[in-house]
Amino acid sequence: MLVHKLSLIILMLLLCHHGVDAKRTVICEGGSAHLGCDLGFIKVIKANFGRTDRTTCISGRPSNQISNVHCFRQSSLHTVSARCDGRKSCSVPAVNSVFSDPCFGTYKFLDITYDCIPSKRSITCENTQSVIVCDSGVILVHYANYGRRDLSICPHKLAKTPNCFSPQTSSLRSRCNGKKSCSLSASNSLYSDPCPGVNKYLEVTYSLRLLPHFKHITMLLQKIHWISLIILLCRQGIEMKRYFTCEGGSVQLGCDWGYIKVVTANYGRTDRTTCSSGRSARELSNVHCFHETSVQMMANRCDGRKSCSVPAADSVFSDPCAGTYKYLDVSYLCLPVRRSVTCEGSQGLIDCGNAVIWIHHANYGRRDLVTCPHKLATSSDCYCPQTSSLRSSCNGKKTCHLNASNSVFTNQCPDVHKYLEVTYSCV
């Protein structure tokens, strides 16, 4: 019930084939959570600084301090991951000064679930270079940070704080995943300086190879986001679909059954052969052209839909590499899940009977003109993802009430009649 998000396919392989067990730690407000791995390195799966029940951390507390059981700090996962991912051990204070206060007057607790992932670790001190090499497979980056989380690593007179966090996971995945070797440079000019006056280092945890019987899966399969996908891939053999279109065209995604779940996407260029006809060598020479928000933008437009069309254009993605002729490359799954639609101003209910809810995607906006017909259904490009919010409020429950209201969700497009759409599974 606690496992909401996994970031890399290597985690899927480990969970399917090696039975990795998640660990959970809960600490009351004012204390510190201690995470540790005897083997491997920490990967935080879920975290919340708030309150979700009336039984945890209640000793000596009046009822008004424990009555709010819908207290969530949405950035908790990011905050704990920045401090702990890729480390053997870490300590995180359960205090407002670290997380900020999500619900004033409520006595909170920090609830963390994490795995110990068997991986390797690379350290590159500031102003030096190193190389990750994989002779018998390809690189899969789990976590990367440019900063300082330890005073003893890369000792220096300016090693003044262990609280310098600048996660670079997305950047390193784009540059290194799927390659046999990857050069690393620890430099402020490359990553920007998260803490001036502090000597930093680049730390990366990674795995070196896919298991043999998964080698037929494209090396672009870098991110699998939900435990439900892991279960489906392991047990039902769901087929990955992949489409690409050249710059100026549109990619068409569709599911005869189930609903779309975007797995990988990039608007850029990673080779010299795709979409090369009639193009000059200069337009094809940059094969390290990545748009890091491609997955999110494709997910906003397509996740949870039966079909979608996305233009491969700078006006949609912005230009990641001026002068390069790009293409849009997308891999996705068709998930056999359920869908709920609640029109603006009304309420809905997800009911899983004796099972529990798993949210895959949620959006409060409008992505077509026919759902919830209304005179103000004037735009089909209103995206306000609510996946994280609905996961926090619905996952693990048998029923969940939905309220499609601007007072509950941010109103991204005033004067447009919206709806709340949710795809989910009953597990």
Sequence and secondary structure as in RCSB ss.txt:
>XXXX:A:sequence
MLVHKLSLIILMLLLCHHGVDAKRTVICEGGSAHLGCDLGFIKVIKANFGRTDRTTCISGRPSNQISNVHCFRQS
SLHTVSARCDGRKSCSVPAVNSVFSDPCFGTYKFLDITYDCIPSKRSITCENTQSVIVCDSGVILVHYANYGRRD
LSICPHKLAKTPNCFSPQTSSLRSRCNGKKSCSLSASNSLYSDPCPGVNKYLEVTYSLRLLPHFKHITMLLQKIH
WISLIILLCRQGIEMKRYFTCEGGSVQLGCDWGYIKVVTANYGRTDRTTCSSGRSARELSNVHCFHETSVQMMAN
RCDGRKSCSVPAADSVFSDPCAGTYKYLDVSYLCLPVRRSVTCEGSQGLIDCGNAVIWIHHANYGRRDLVTCPHK
LATSSDCYCPQTSSLRSSCNGKKTCHLNASNSVFTNQCPDVHKYLEVTYSCV
>XXXX:A:secstr
        HHHHHHHHHH    EEEEEETTSEEEEE SSSEEEEEEEEEEBS SSTT TT  GGGT    B  TT
HHHHHHHHHTT SEEEEE SHHHH  SSTT   EEEEEEEEE  EEEEEETT EEEEE SSS  EEEEEEEEBS 
SSSS  TT   S B  B HHHHHHHHTT SEEEEE  HHHH  SSTTS  EEEEEEE    GGGTTS TT     
 HHHHHHHHHH    EEEEEETTSEEEEE SSSEEEEEEEEEEBS SSTT TT  HHHH    B  TTHHHHHHH
HHTT SEEEEE SHHHH  SSTT   EEEEEEEEE  EEEEEETT EEEEE TTS EEEEEEEEEBS SSSS  T
T   S B  B HHHHHHHHTT SEEEEE  TTTS  SSTTS  EEEEEEEE 
